[in-house]
Amino acid sequence: QIGPLLSPLRLPLGLRYDGSGLSLLCTHRRHMERRRNTTTMARPSPLSSLPAKLALGLTLLSGALVLILFQVHKASHFSSSVPSGWVEDMPYDVGGMGEGGRQRDLDVDESEERGERIRRQREMLEREAEILEEEEEVERQPMNVILFYADDWRHDTLGAAGNPVVKTPVLDALAKEGVRFTENCVTTSICWVSRATLYSGQYLARHHFEMLGRGRTVNRTEMKFEVPQNETIYSLLKQKANYSVGHAGKLGLWVELDKNLNFDFFVDEDGWHWRNMGGKMWHITEKNTADALRFLATRDKSKPFFLNVAYFATHAVDGDVRQYMPQNSSMSMYEDDTIPVPVTATEEAWRKMPPFFGDGNEGRTRWRWRFDTPDKHQSMMKNYYRMATEVDTSVGVLLDVLRNEGVLNNTLIIFTTDNGNFHAEHGLADKWYPHQESIRVPLIIKDPRMSREFVGTTNDHFTLNIDLAATILAAAGLEPLPSMMGRDMSVLYRKNAAMNGGVTAAQSHHIASTATNNRRFLDPASDGGGKYHSGNEGAWRTEFFYEHPMHSNPDYIPASEALVRKDYKYFYWPNFRYEQLFDMKNDPGEMNDLFNSTNPVHQAKLKEMRKRFVELKMMAHSDLSIVL
């Protein structure tokens, strides 16, 4: 049958197999429409372009293939009339076949040769199809980008991530249509720093925005967002790429951004769950959704758009004893569910925290707000999950609008969050510290450029929030600035991109520039034989530096830093010069500190990771143009 040979191919000209095994229908409507729309190009003769020649060639080839396969069909049909086990023990003239038996063998040999020719021809078609795919990529209209950016939402608050309770059907479906990154992390686990990193593509060590509220000072130095406003992703997309740019939801910076420079549409909502506005009681997720819809309805549709839907959910209302206040319509959800209590949500786990973690630690204080009794734990987590499901519903509403408008298939969709959250693990609540619950956050990407083999897959590379800016800018055709420290994540799911095999001539310069823009990759760590590194031209990072500043005083929220790898994690608490080492393979809950282990393997690992930690920290705090 010709179907199994040709039906798996993507044929950008509109070539399609009609399913009968006897004909191949060929159209090139998409190509011709693209040519008609490109009014500045000279109209070529019908057979002067590669796509037209390929279409004609494929049409002729289809007829030849039918004849060849008809002969194969005759030979295979003839041979099947005698069971194969009999033929081996029979002379050629058995059954009246005479010399016909020899002729049958010759037919089979010839059919095998024909099959080999078909295989080679199929490979040729695949190569031609890849060339056309690259041509289509070059001629593609600028993509829209929509970023769904939630708050205080950790990596496993998704049905797709294996959570047995929370309902996120829209995001689960998005994961099946795109790629879900299972080891995505933030470089600083707190709202405002993570958002500054999103806008700048930089570590806290470079953008320096660690303040809480305007005017906060650290060591008598006022901390501010030290990134020129014409270098944010908002400004670059609006001014350099001519995008219509919208922001609906939590900005999280508490500094005045130049609206004309950065936005075409801007609404900042932060810190509340219910509010009376214009005579209507709004839930903040409803308001975030309505503002996003308003941008989509009023934007300049002659331009591509970037929209950040920056949900305040699932962040609690700090200081309110209720913490999480979902919409009334959600309150029946999860009523009959029992939320599993984490294995490390124990008094023993709390006692294993460093000795400077006392009752005045803010993580412990918020644990008392939410999780210090079983009933409170159940109530808080159910409301938290209700708010997560409300965000999921909002995402579905907005995607439906794009689908109905006919632009969804040319829109890069990203869902991620600003930081993780302790749900009583280690006797804590909220975020800040380098533990997995705090630093791992969800990331789902659906991209029109995504190669089909990656659709519906998971990826376990260390992707980071510093990569978001480079990824979004690359989708708009812009290179990351030399000051940016992340990489374009699309190389992880595009067949011809640098991380996934060979790079074609048409793409090589673009990929090299969007990956690094002449920024330097660091040398690998001295341990591990080269397997620990921050990335290079042909490989993604296998380790990263984590940082979080002290907040107020070291008893309240102590500063914390880490070197994160998949096999081991090194913690450093600068205020106390306190070190920890965890074996992530055998102790994923980070319960057993190996700092005092007498095992030579652990002692060597501690020494090696301490050295590498210092190297990466110095690079993060440098002004070098580097990729981390």
N, C-alpha and C positions, 0 to 999 in steps of 0.2 A: 504493500500500500504506500502511496506517496504521502499520505497524511502524516504518519509518524516522522517522516523525514523533514517536512517543511512546516508543519503546524507549530513547532516550538519557536520558530524564528520570529523575531520582531522585524517587520518589514515597514520602515517608515514611509514609503511611498503609498501605502494603502494596499499593498499586495495581500491577498487573502486566499486561503485555500477553501474551496467550497464544500469539502467534506465528502465528496463522492469517490475520490480516488482517481478520477478520470480527467479533471480539468482544474486549471488554476486561473482564477479571476484576477485581473490586474487593473487597478485604477491608480491614478496618481493625483487624486483630487486635492489632498493636503499639500502636496508639493506645488501644484499649480496655483492654489489659493495663496500660498506663501509668496510665490513669484508675482502674482497680481498685486499683492499688498506692498511689495517692495518696488515702489514707483520710480525710485531713482536708478534702478538697474536697467540696462539695455535689455530688450526682449530678445532672447537667443532663438536660434532655429530650433525646431521641435526636437532634434536629436543631438543638439550640440552639448547638452549638459550631461554630467555623469549620471544623475538620477534617470533621465530619459533613456540613455543608453542601457542602463541597468534594467529598466522596465522592459525594453524591447528584448534584451538578452534573456531575461527570465521567462518572457512569453515563449520565445523559441525553445529555450531549454525545457520548459514544461512539456512541450510536445515530444521532444526527444526522450524525456524521462518516462512519459507514458508508454512509448514504444519499447523502451528498454525494460520497464517493469512488466509489460505484457509478456515479453519473452521469459523474464524471471518467473512470472506467474505460471506460464506453460510448463517450464521445467519443474518447478516445485510441485505443481499439480500432478504431472506425469509420475514423478518419483513417489508421490504419496500413495499411488495405487497399489504398491507392494510394501508390506511392512519392512522397515529397515533391517530388523533382525534376520529376516529371511534372505535378503539380498546377499549378505556377507557369505552365506553357505551355499549359494546357488551358482551354477555355471551361467554364462551369458545367455544361453539359448533356452533356459527354463521358461516355461510359460509361453512358448511361441515367440519370445522376444528376439531370438537370434542375435544378429549384429546390432539390433536396436539398443541392446543394453549398453554397448560401448558408446553409441551415439548419445545415450542419456547421460553418461558420465561426462562426456565432452560438454554437453549443454550445461551441466551443473558447474563445471570449471569455468565456462565462459560467463555464467551468471555471477559467479563470485568475482570475476574480474570487473564485470559491469557494476556490481555492488560497490567495489572499491572506487570505481570512477565516480559513482553517485556520492560516495562519502567525501571524495575530494571536491566535487562540485558543491556539495552542501557547505563544506568549510569555506569555499570561495564565496558563497552567498553570505555566510555569516560575516566574513571580513568586509564584504561590500556593505552589508547592513550596518556594521559598526561605523564605517566611514560616513554613511548617511546620517547615523545617529549623531555623530560629531558635527556634521554640517547643520543638522537641525538644532543642536545646542548653540552653535554660533548664531543662528538666525532667530533663536527664541526671543520672544518679547520679554522685557524686564519682569522679573517675578515680584509678586506681592509677598509680604512677610507679615504674618500675625504671630505674636508671641503671647502665649497664655502663661502668666507669671504669678503663681500663687505664693502664699506666705506661711511659714512655719509648718511645712508639709514635707514629711520625710519620705524616703525612697519606697517604703513598703505600704504606703497608704494608697494602694491601687489594687483592684482585682487582678489585673494583669501581672502584678508582682507576687501573686500568691496569697494576698490577704484574704482570709476566709470569710470576712464579715463585710467590709466596706463595699459599697456598690458604686462603681465608676464605669458604667457601660460605654459611655462615649469615649473616654480615654482608653479603655480596653480595646475598643474597635480601632481607634487611631493607632494603637500599638501594632495591631494586625496589618494595618495599611502602611506602616512605616518601620522604624527601628526604635527599640527601647534600649537605652543605655543603662546597664545594671550597676555599673561602678562609677556613676557620675557623682562628683563631689564639689563642694564649695571650698574656697581657699580661706575664707573667714566666715564662721557660722553666726552671723547676726544680720538683722534686716538692712540697716543703712549701709554698712560696709559692703555687703553682697550686692546691693543695688548700685553703689558707686563703681564696683567692679564690672557689673553688667554694662554701665554706660561708658566706661573708659577702656575696658579690656585689660585692666592693670590689677596687680596685687595691691592690697592696703599699703604695703611698704613703699609703693610708688605714688598712689593717688592721695594717701595720707588722710583720708576722710574717716576718722575714728570718733568724731564727736557725737554726743547725744544732745541735740538741740543747739541752736545758734549760740555762739559765744563760749562754748565749753573750752577750757584750757587744760593742757597737759604739760607739766613742767614749765608753766608760765608762757607757753606758746599756744596761741589760738589755733585749733585744728580746723582745717577747711578742706573743701574739695579742690585739690591743687591740680586740676585739669583744665586747660583752656576750653572755654565753652564752644569754640568752633572745632573741638576734637572729640566731642561726645558722639555716640552712634546716631543720636537724634539729629544733630547739626550736620554731620557728614552725609546722612541719607537725604536730608532736605536740601542742603546747599550744593553738594557735589554730585549726587545721583538724581536730583530733581524728583524726589519722592514726596508724596503727600504723607505727612507724619502726624500720628495721633498718639496720645497717652490718655488712658482712662483708668484711674485707680490710684494706688499708693505710689507716690514718687519716692518718698523715704529719705530725701536729702536734707530737708530743712534749710536749704539755701535757695536764693532767688536765681532761677535760670532765665536767660534771655528768651522770652517766648517767641519773638519773631525769628530769632536765629535757630531755635530748636524745634518748634512745633507749628503745625497748622491747626491743631486741636489739642486742648489740654484741660483735663479735669483731675484734680488731686483730692482723693478721699482716703482718710487714714484715721484709725484709732477708735472707731465706733462700729457697733452692729445694728443698732436701730436709731433712727433720727426722723423727726418731723420736718419735712421740707416742702414748702408750698402747699401746706394743708394735707399732705399725704405722709403716712408713716412708711419710711423706706427701710428695707434691709440693705446693708451695704453691698451684698452680692447682686441684689436687684439693681441697685444704683450703678454699680460697675458695668453691668450688662446693658442697661439703658444708655449709658454714656458711650459705650462701644458701638451700639447700634446707631446712635446719633452721628458718630464720626463716619461710619460706613455709608450712611444715607446722604450725608452732606459733603463728603470729600470730593475733590476734583477728580472725576473719573477718567480724565485724559492722562492721568499720571498713575504709575504704580504706587502702592501704599505700603507703609509700615505702621502697624498698630501694636502697642503694648497694652494688653488688658491685664493690669496689675492688681489682681484681687487682694483685698485685705484678708479674706478668709484663707487659711484656717487660724489666723492669729487670734488669740484671746484678747479680751478687753482687760488690760492690766488694772488691777485694783478693784475690779468688780467681782464680788464673791461668786457670781454665776459663771464667770470666765467665758464660756461659749454659749451664744444665744442664736440658735438657728431660726429660720423662717417657720411660721406657724404650720404651714403645709407639710413640713418635714418631720414634725414631732412624732408621727406614728411610725416612722422608720426605726428599725432596730429595737423596737420595744421588747420583742421576745428573744432577742439575741443575747448571748453572754459573751462579753469581750474577753478574749484570752489575756491573762496576766503574763507579762514577759518573764522569762526564766530568771533574768538578773534583777527583777524588781523585788529585791529582798533586803532585809536588814544586814545580812552578811555582805552583800555587794556594797552597801553604803559604808560599812566599816572598812572595806578594802580600798576605799578612796584615799588619796593622800592625806596625811595627818592635819594639814591646814584647811581641810574641808570641814567646817563646823556648822552649827545650827544657823549662823548668820550668813552662810553662803546663799546667794539668791536662788540657785538651783534647788537647794533644799527647802527654802521658803516657799517656792512655787509648787514643789512637791506636796507640801502641807496644804496648799490651796486646792490641789486637784486630786491627790492620790493617797492620802494618808489613811483612808478607810476603804474597805472593799466596795461599799455602796457608792461612795464618792467617785472611786475609780470608774465604775460602770457608767455612772451618770455623765461624767465629764467626757469619757471616750465616745459615748453614743452621740453626744452633742457635737463633738469634734468631727465624727464621721458624717453626721447630718450636714454639716457645713461643707465638708469635702464633696458630698454628693450634689449639693447645690451648685458648687463650682462646676462639677462635671456636666450638670444640666445646662448651665450657662454656656459652656464651650459648645455643646450641641446646638443651642439656639444660634450662636454666631456662625458656626460652620454651615448651618442650613441656609442662612442668609447669603453667604458666599456661594453656596451651591446653586441657589435659585437665581443668583445674579450671573452665573456662568463663569465665575473667576476662580472657583475653588481649585481647579486642576492646574492653575498657574500660580498657586500660592504655597509658599514655604510655611509649614505649620510647626511651631515649637511649643511644647508644654514642659515647663520646669518650675522650680521654686527657689526661694532665696536662701533657705537653710532647713536643716532637719529639726528634730524635736525629740527630746526624751519623753517617753510615756511611762515613767517610773523606773526605767532601767537605772541601776546604780543608786537608787534612792533619790533621783533627780527629776526635775521637769525643765522644759524649755531647751536651750541650745548652748552655744558658746564654746564648749570644750571639744577636744579632738576625737572623741569616741565616735564609733560608726553611726549611732543613732542621730548624732548631731551634724555630721558632715556629709552624709550620703543623702542625695535628693533625687527625685525622679527626673528623667529626661526622655521625652518621646519626640522624634522628628519624622515628619512626613514631607518629602521633598519631590517636586515634579521631576527632578533630574535623577532620582534614585534608581539604580539598576535593579531590575526585577528580582534578581537572586537575593537581594537584601531585604525585600519587602516581607514584613511579618517576622523578622529575626530579632535576636537580642545581640548586644555587643558589650563585652566586658572590659573594654579598654578604660583607662583612667581619663575620662573627659572631665573638664573643669569649667566652672563659671567664667574663667578668663577666656575660654574658647568661644563664648557666645557672640561677642562683638565681632571677632574675625569671621565667624560663620555667617552672621547676618550681613556684614559688609560685602563678603565675597558673593553672596546671593544677589546683591545689587550691582555687582561688577566693580566693586571698590577693593583696593588692597588695604590690609591693616596698616595702621600707622607704625612707624618705627618704635614708638613708645609702648605699643600694645605687646602683650606677653603670651597670648594664646594663639591657637591655630584654627583653621577652617575645618570643622568636623565633617564636612561633606566628603572629604577624601576617604572616610571610613565606610562609605556606602555607595560610592560611584565606581563602576567597574573599571574605568580607565584612569582612575585617580591614583595618586602616588602610593597610597597604602594598600592598594588592591591590584598588584601586578603591574604590567607594563604601562607606560605613559605614551600616548600617541604623539606624533609630531604636532598635530593641531592643538594639543592641550598642554604640552610640556612646559612652555613658558608661563602660561596662565597659572598652572598648578604650583610651579616653583615660586612664583611671585606671591600668590595668595597664601602659600604656606609660611613663607618667611619674610618676604619683602626685604631681603638682605639682612635680616636679623640673624644673630648667631645662635646655633645650637651649642649646648654645653657638652663637654667631654663626659663620657660615662663615669659612673662611680668606680673607684679603684677596686672595690670588692665585686664578686659575682661574675667575673669574666666578661664584663660588658653588658650583662642583661639588665642592669639597673641604670636608667638614664632618663633624661627629660625629653627624649625624642631626637630624631635626626631626619634626614631627607627621606629615608625609606621606612621609618618605624615610628610608632606612637609612643608617648611617654609610658614608663613603667614605675614611676615614683613621682612624688611631688611634696613640696613644702607647704605646711599649714601654719597659719598664724592667727592669733586673736589677742587684742590689747587688754590690759587691765581696765576694768570699768569701776570708777570711783575709788575703791581701795582693794587690796589683795584679799581681804576677808570676804568681800562682797562678790566680786567676780575676778579671780586672779587671771593674769595673763597666761596664755598657754600656746605652745608651738609644737610642731611634730614633723617628722619625716614619715610619710605614709608609703608603704609598699604592700603588696598582696600577701607576702609571707610573714613579714614582721612590721611592727610599727613602733617608732621611738617617740616618746613624749618628753618635752622639756617645759618646766614651769619656771619662767625667768625670775619671778618675784622671790622664789624660794631656792632657786638653783637646784631644783629637784628633777630627777630623771626617772623614766620608766621605760620598760621594754616588754612588748607583748608578742607572743607567737600567734599570728592571725590564722594560721592553718589549724592549729590544735586548740586554740582558745579564742574563737571568734567573738565571744562575749566580753573580751578584755578584762578578765577577772584575776588572772594570775600574773603579777608583775615579776619579771625575770631579772630585774636589776641586780639582785643579790644572789642570783643563781651561781653555783660553782661549776656548772657544766661548761667545759671549754668552748663548746659551740656557741653558747649564749654569751660568754665573755667576749669571744671574738666578734660576734654579731653586734654587741653593744659598742665596742670600740670602732668598728667599721661605720656603723650608722651614725654615731656621734660625729665622726669626721665628715661624712657626707652631708649631714644636717647643717653643719657650719658652712659648708661650701654653698649649698642652695640658699641658705638664709642670706649670705653675703651677696649673692647674685640678685635675689629678690629686692634687696635694699640698694642695689647699685643703680646707676643711671645708664647702664649699657643697653644697647638694642639687642635683646635676647628673646628666645622662646623658652618658656618654662612649662 
